[in-house]
Amino acid sequence: MKEKEFLNYLSNNNITQEQATLYIYRLNEFNEFLEKENVDIDTFPSGEIVKYTDILVEKEGDKVLDFLRALINYANFTKKYDYIVEIIDISESYNAMDNLYQRVAEQHGEQLRDEIFENISIPPLGIHPEKKPEFTKVIMKRLEEKIGKEGTIELLKPCLHGRPGDITKDREDFLRLNDIDEFLKLKKQELIERLQKHQKEGTLEFAQYIDEEVIEFVKNTPIINPGIREGNKIISAKLPYQTKKHILAKEKRMKGFYSCYCPWIRGAIKNGTEKELFSYFCHCSAGYTKKYWDVIFNQPTKVEPIETPLTGGLLCKFAVHIPKEFRK
């Protein structure tokens, strides 16, 4: 590890000396773990990060967040973006069940929350993501038994994690164009241009590399973000979580696995136990899409899942109901 150069990088990115020292310490601990397997922090293969965080969870769980932050900085410093892909796998939506725990108490009281979460621990940040669906299966079953399907959907609909980010420009473009179809065309073109930029620079679109085959897939799949208008609805599908692997996968099940962003269910799709989950869990993902359109339309928007890998679909596909005043 080029410690001196990395410290300069951290300083230039406004990381305090105290935080930088902690990052170096955490990375050296990781390096010691890697050396036992005859690799080091600059050469280790895929799978080592989650193997290490799985151990940390058991022994020193309070270190996981600092370690992942340190490694993200180091990955950006060294341009080893493969590390970031694995870190996102570990950290994506890590707080979703903590948010559900709070939401159950807020909407149904602490007593019911304690019954739902009795004798089961929320998987902490750092645990292997494919272990998480077993927890989800238990929680969803208990929720349906206690408050029913509709009550459970109401808990999930606001989305358990995430925000759409700063979409001020998207809102301004929508107002400027004053035409949903033109707006959708513009946003699709911007997505393609962003992917082309990632391809040229070798950088990531969230948790994946982009090549020409991925770009052609996006171009040839009209419903991929932001979608197309069909009557009074916008039909929108998410860009698969790992598009290249989705394209190359031979089995329908694995295509769904590589489409899904949610670690709380994705592993069940991979091992074929997704039917033990409740398909309407994907109202959570619909809620994430809803947050975007709530801003665009400047009002609460109805968004429903049409099909997802959890229901046997290949993509996460949603219907966005266009408010009456914007229908033309």
N, C-alpha and C positions, 0 to 999 in steps of 0.2 A: 504493500500500500504506500502510495506516495503521500506520506502524511503531511509534509510541509506544504506541498502544492494544494492538497485538499483543504488544509486550514486557511490558506489564502483564498481559495474558492468560497469557503463558508463566510469568511469576513466580507468578501465582495458582495455576498448575497444577504448581508445584514443579520447574520447569525452571531449571537453574542459569544464572547470568549468562553463563558461558563457552559453554554450549550454545546459549543464546538468541542470542548474538552470531554464532555459527556459522550458525544457522538464518537469520538476517537476511541474512547474506552469501550463502548459497546461494540464497535467494529473489530477491535482487537480481540475481544472475547469471542466473537464469531469466527475470526481468523484462527484462533486456537482450536476451535471445534473443527474447522475445515482441515487443518493440518493433520489431524488424526486420520483423515481419509485421503491424505496425500494430494490435496488440492489447496488453493488459497483463495483469498477474496477477489482476485482478479481472474481466476480460471475455473471456478467451480461450476458444475453442470446444473441443469434444471432439477428441482426437487430438494435441493439442499436447504433452501430458505425455510420452507414449511416444515422440513424435518427438524430444523433447529428451533423454530418457534413452538412447535409441538412439545419439545423438551422444556423450553422456557415456561410454557403455560403450566406445566406440572411442577416446576421447581421455583421459578421466579417470575410469575406472571406480570408483575408490575414493571418489568423491564421491556416487555414486548413492544409497546408503543414507541419508546425512545429508540429501540433498535431499528424498527421499521422506518422511522423518520431519518435516522442516521444513514441507513442503507439506500433510501430513496435519494438523498442528497449525494451519496457516493456514486450511485448509478448515473445520475445526471452529470456529475463531474467527469466520470470516465466514459460517458455515452454508452454504457452497457444497459441498453433498454430491456434486454431479456429479463434482467433482475426486476425491473418495474412491472413487467407483465405478471411475474409470480407474486410480487408484493400486492398488486391489485387483487389477484385471486384470493389472497389471504385476508385483505382488509375490506373488500367491497361489502357494503351494507352491514358491517360488523355490529352496528348499534341498533339494528332493526328490532330485535327482540327485547332489548332494553326499553325501546320506545313503546313497544306493544305492552310491556309490563306496566308502564306508566299510564298508557291510554286506557287499559282495562280498569284501573283504579279510578281514573278521572270520570269515566262514563258509567261504571257499574259498581264502584265502591271497592274498598280495600279487601273486604272479606271475600268477595268473589275472585278478586285478583289472586289472593293467597290460595284459594281452592284450585284455581287454574294452574298455578305454578308450584303447587305442593310437591315436595320430594323430587324436584327436578331443577337442575342448575342451568342457567343460560350459558351456552358455549362461549367462552371468552375470546377476545381478539388473540389470534395466533394459532388457534386450533386448526387442524386440517379442514378446509371448507367442505370436503365430502362427508365429514362426520355430522354436519349440521342438520341435514334433513331428518335424521332420527328424532331430534328434538322437536322439529316442526310438526312431525306426524302426531306426537303426543299432545302438543299444545292445540293444534287445530281440532283434534278429536274432542278434547275437553271443552273447547269453546263452543263447538256445535252442540254438544250435550247440554251445556249450561244456558246459552243464549240463542241457539238456533243459527241456521244458515244466514238469514238476513241480518241478524245482529252481528254476526262475525264479519260479514261483508262491510257493514258500517264502520267497524273498527279498522279494516284494511284500506278502505277507499281513499282516505287522505294520504296514503303512502306512508310507509314506516320509516323511510329514510330519504335523504337527498332533496335537492332543490334544483330547479332548472338553470341556475346560474344567472348571469347578467344578460338578459335578452332585451335590453332597452332598444337596441338597434332593430331587432325583429319587430317589436311593437311599432317603431317609427316607420319601418318599411311597409307594414300592414296598413297603417293609416295613409301613407303616401300613395300606395298603389290603389287602395280602396277596391280591391278585387281579389277574392280568395284564390281563384285559379292562378292568377298572375303571381300572387304571393307564394303559393306552393311551388310554382316553377322556379321562382327566384331562389327559394331556400334549398331546393333540390340541386340547383346549379352551384350554389355556394358549398353544399356538402361535397359535391364531386370535386370542386376546385380545392377544397381543404384536403381531401384524400389524395389528390394529385400532388399537392405540396408535401404531404407526409411521404409519399412514394419517392419523390425526388430527393428529399432530405434524409430519408431513412429513419424518420421519427415515428412515434406511435399515435394512432387514433385511439384514445383511451387505453385499452389493454391489447392492442393488436397492431402488427405491421401491415402495411398496405402494398399490394402489387397490382399489376395491370389486370389480373384476373378478378381481383376484388372490385376494382373500379368498374369493370365491365358488368359484373354482377349487380352492382348498385344501379348502373345506368339502365340495365335491362329488367330491373324489378321496380316498377313505377311506385308501388306502395311504400317502399322504404323511405324513411324520413324525408320530408314531413308527411308524405302521402298524397293521395289524389281525392278529388271530390266526387262523390257519388250521391246525387240528389242533395238531401239536406244533411249529409254526413261527410266527414273526411275519413277515409280508410287509410290508416297509417300503420306501418310495421317498423319495428326497431331494426337498425343495422345489427346483424348477429354479433354476439359477444366475441366470437372468434370466426370471422367470415371465411377466411381461407380454409380452415379446418372444416367448417360447415360445408363448403363447396366440395371438398375432397372426400368427406365421409360417405361411406357406402350404405350404412344402415340408417334408416329413418330415425331410429332412437338417438343415434349419435349426432345426426344433423340437428335434432332438437336440443341435445345437450350443448352443442357449440353455439346455438342461438341464444340460450338462456343466460341472463346476467345474474340471476339470484342464487347465491350460495346456499340459501335456506331450503332450496328445492332441487338445485341442479344435479347434485349427486344421486338423487333418487331417480332422475331421468336416465342417468348413466347406468345404474345397476338394475333398472327395470322395476323399481318398486314405487313408481310415481302414482299408481292407483291407490296407494295407501294414504296419499295426500288428497286434499280437497281442491278440485280444479279452480274453485273461485278464489284461491289464494292469490291468483294473478290480478285481482282487483287492486292489490297493492301496486303492481306495476302500472296498471291503468291510471292510478292516482298520480304517479310520477309524470305521465304524459299530460294528465289533466292540469298539473301545475303550470306547464308551458302555455296551454291554450287559455287558461284563466287569465294569464297576463296579456296574451295577444288580443283576446276579446274584451278584456277589462271587466270580466264578470265570471261568476261560477259557471263552469262548463260541465256537461254530462259526457263522461268518457267510459266506455264499456269494453272489456275484452271480447274479441270475436273468437279467436283461437290462439293457443299458445302451445309450446312443447309439453306443457302439463296436461293439455287436453288432446294430445296427439298431433298437433300442428307442427310445421317446420319452422315457422317464424312467430314472433310475438306480435299479434295483429290486433288493432284496436279500432273502435268506431268513435269518432269525435262528433258529437251532435252540434251542428252549427246553430247559434242563437238566431231567432227569427229575424232580427233586424239586419243580419248579415247574409240572409239567403236571397239569391238573385236568380 
